[in-house]
Amino acid sequence: MLTKRIIPCFDVDRGRVVKGVSFTELRDAGDPVELAAVYDAQGADELVFLDITASSDDRATVVDMVARTADQVFIPFTVGGGIRTTTDMKVMLENGADKVSVMTAAVNTPDLVNEGAYRFGSQCIVVAIDARAVPGKPGTWEVFTHGGRTPTGRDAVAWAREVVERGAGELLVTSMDTDGHRTGYDIAMLRAISDAVPVPVIASGGAGGPEHMVEALTEGRADAVLAASIFHFGTYS
């Protein structure tokens, strides 16, 4: 059995860490490399960087951030956002990332998951799933892309199964309904996806305290918990 992990998450916008509520109302939370070093020293198990601007103009900024982080921290870290090709994956991995995360590109081109797993190994490929509960259909969640702006019509559990079959070694599952509210993770969605796949599931969206993390790891059956707001703004360390 894998050790349960606690993972601070950095949403990066033009080289700065930001945090919002339900994917909006962004607040500045600091320099990503400085925060990474702090969390490494405080005992974080891993780190996740998600470039939420992800425009071509900002790619050099992200690559530089990855390289500087690799020089500063000694724990594994994942980079996502704007990764659309295996060449993008290669650049991030060569500059020090341990894993790459894909979301919108995986939905648009599912074969990217197969190709990434073949070239770099499943252990390097994380598929991020942003999902929201479907009104009037209990126990059903729809996948969204483009930072939560675009509904896909895809069922989250079915999509989780598909990407794992394609070679994803880990899933990063975010509830858009609970993200940033600090009221707890979407336990029902976590449990449904965790029970459906044989790979580790990272819970994201809604951590308000250690009790929520414990709930996600036990009742939600997640293998790791990801949080942002409660770390970046000093609520917990």
C-alpha positions in Angstrom: 0.0 0.0 0.0 1.3 3.4 -1.0 1.9 6.0 1.7 -0.8 8.7 1.8 0.6 12.1 0.7 -0.1 15.7 1.4 0.5 17.9 -1.7 0.5 21.7 -1.8 -0.8 23.0 -5.1 0.3 26.2 -6.9 -2.0 27.8 -9.5 0.5 29.9 -11.4 -0.6 33.0 -13.4 2.2 34.8 -15.3 4.8 33.6 -12.9 2.9 34.2 -9.6 0.9 31.9 -7.4 -2.8 32.8 -7.3 -5.8 31.3 -5.6 -9.5 31.7 -6.3 -12.9 30.4 -5.3 -14.6 28.0 -7.8 -12.0 28.9 -10.4 -12.7 32.7 -10.2 -11.8 35.7 -7.9 -8.0 35.2 -8.1 -5.8 36.5 -5.3 -2.0 36.7 -5.4 -0.4 34.2 -3.0 3.4 34.7 -3.6 6.4 33.6 -5.6 6.2 29.9 -6.6 9.8 29.0 -6.1 10.0 30.7 -2.7 6.8 28.9 -1.6 8.1 25.6 -3.0 11.2 25.9 -0.8 9.1 26.7 2.3 6.8 23.7 1.8 9.7 21.4 1.1 11.2 22.5 4.5 7.9 22.0 6.2 7.6 18.4 5.1 5.3 18.4 2.1 5.4 15.0 0.3 5.1 16.5 -3.2 4.2 19.7 -5.1 1.9 20.4 -8.0 2.3 23.5 -10.3 -0.6 24.3 -12.6 -0.1 27.1 -15.1 -3.5 28.6 -15.4 -2.5 31.1 -18.0 -0.8 28.6 -20.2 -0.5 30.9 -23.2 2.4 30.5 -25.6 3.8 33.9 -24.5 4.3 32.6 -20.9 5.9 29.2 -21.7 9.5 30.5 -21.1 8.4 31.8 -17.7 7.0 28.4 -16.8 10.1 26.5 -18.0 12.3 28.9 -16.0 10.1 28.4 -12.9 10.4 24.6 -13.3 14.2 24.7 -13.6 14.6 27.1 -10.6 12.2 24.9 -8.5 14.2 21.8 -9.3 17.3 23.6 -8.0 15.6 24.5 -4.8 13.5 21.5 -3.7 14.2 17.9 -3.1 10.7 16.4 -3.3 8.9 15.3 -6.4 6.8 17.8 -8.3 4.3 17.8 -11.1 3.7 20.5 -13.7 0.5 21.0 -15.7 -1.2 23.6 -17.8 -0.6 24.3 -21.5 1.0 20.9 -22.1 -0.4 19.9 -25.4 2.2 17.6 -27.0 4.8 15.0 -26.0 7.4 17.7 -26.9 5.9 19.9 -24.2 6.1 17.0 -21.8 9.8 16.4 -22.7 10.7 20.0 -22.0 9.2 20.0 -18.5 10.7 16.7 -17.6 14.1 17.7 -18.9 14.0 20.9 -16.9 13.4 19.0 -13.6 9.7 18.1 -13.3 9.1 14.6 -12.1 5.6 14.3 -13.7 3.5 16.2 -16.1 -0.3 16.8 -15.9 -2.6 17.0 -18.8 -6.3 17.9 -18.8 -7.8 19.8 -21.8 -5.3 18.3 -24.2 -6.1 14.8 -23.0 -9.8 15.4 -23.7 -9.2 17.0 -27.1 -6.6 14.4 -28.1 -6.9 11.3 -25.9 -4.0 9.5 -27.7 -1.7 12.1 -26.1 -2.1 10.0 -22.9 -1.0 6.8 -24.7 1.9 8.6 -26.4 3.1 10.2 -23.2 3.0 6.9 -21.3 4.8 5.1 -24.1 7.6 7.7 -24.3 8.1 8.6 -20.7 6.4 5.9 -18.6 3.0 5.9 -16.9 4.6 7.0 -13.7 5.2 10.4 -15.4 1.7 11.0 -16.7 -1.0 12.5 -14.5 -4.4 13.2 -16.0 -6.2 16.1 -14.3 -10.0 15.9 -14.2 -12.1 18.9 -13.3 -15.7 18.0 -12.7 -19.0 19.3 -11.5 -22.0 17.5 -10.2 -24.8 17.1 -12.8 -28.0 18.7 -11.5 -30.8 16.3 -11.1 -28.5 13.2 -11.5 -27.2 12.2 -8.1 -23.9 10.3 -8.3 -23.0 11.8 -11.7 -20.3 14.3 -12.5 -19.4 16.1 -15.8 -15.9 16.8 -16.9 -15.0 20.4 -17.8 -11.9 21.7 -19.6 -10.3 25.1 -20.2 -10.0 26.0 -16.6 -13.5 24.9 -15.8 -15.1 27.1 -18.5 -16.0 24.4 -21.1 -18.4 21.5 -20.4 -17.5 18.3 -22.3 -20.5 16.1 -21.8 -18.1 13.4 -20.6 -18.9 11.4 -17.4 -16.1 11.8 -14.9 -16.0 8.2 -13.8 -16.0 6.8 -17.3 -13.3 9.3 -18.4 -11.2 8.3 -15.4 -11.4 4.6 -16.5 -10.5 5.5 -20.1 -7.4 7.6 -19.4 -6.1 4.9 -17.0 -6.6 2.3 -19.7 -4.6 4.6 -22.0 -1.7 4.7 -19.6 -2.2 7.4 -17.0 -0.3 6.6 -13.9 -2.2 8.9 -11.6 -5.4 11.1 -11.5 -5.7 14.6 -10.1 -9.4 15.0 -9.4 -10.8 18.4 -8.6 -14.4 19.2 -7.6 -15.4 22.5 -9.2 -18.3 22.6 -6.7 -16.1 22.7 -3.6 -12.9 24.3 -5.0 -11.7 27.1 -2.8 -14.6 27.0 -0.4 -12.7 25.2 2.4 -15.8 23.1 3.3 -14.3 19.7 2.4 -13.7 17.7 -0.7 -16.5 16.0 -2.8 -16.3 12.7 -1.0 -18.9 11.0 -3.2 -17.0 11.8 -6.4 -13.7 10.8 -5.0 -15.0 7.5 -3.8 -16.7 6.8 -7.2 -13.5 7.5 -9.1 -11.1 5.8 -6.6 -13.2 2.6 -6.7 -13.2 2.7 -10.5 -9.5 2.8 -11.2 -6.4 0.9 -10.1 -4.0 3.9 -10.0 -3.5 6.6 -7.3 -6.1 9.3 -7.1 -5.2 12.8 -5.8 -8.1 14.7 -4.1 -8.4 18.4 -4.9 -10.8 21.2 -4.3 -12.3 22.1 -0.9 -9.7 21.5 1.9 -10.4 23.6 4.9 -8.4 21.8 7.5 -6.7 18.5 8.4 -10.1 16.9 9.1 -11.1 17.3 5.5 -7.9 15.7 4.3 -8.4 12.7 6.6 -12.0 12.4 5.3 -10.8 12.4 1.7 -8.1 9.7 2.4 -10.5 7.5 4.3 -14.1 7.9 3.2 -13.1 9.2 -0.2 -10.4 6.5 -0.6 -8.0 8.9 -2.2 -4.3 8.2 -2.1 -3.2 11.8 -1.7 -4.8 15.2 -0.9 -4.0 18.4 -2.6 -4.6 21.8 -1.1 -3.9 25.5 -1.8 -5.8 28.1 0.1 -5.1 26.7 3.6 -1.4 26.6 2.9 -0.8 29.8 0.9 -2.6 32.1 3.2 -1.1 30.7 6.4 -4.1 28.8 7.8 -2.0 25.7 8.2 1.6 24.6 7.5 
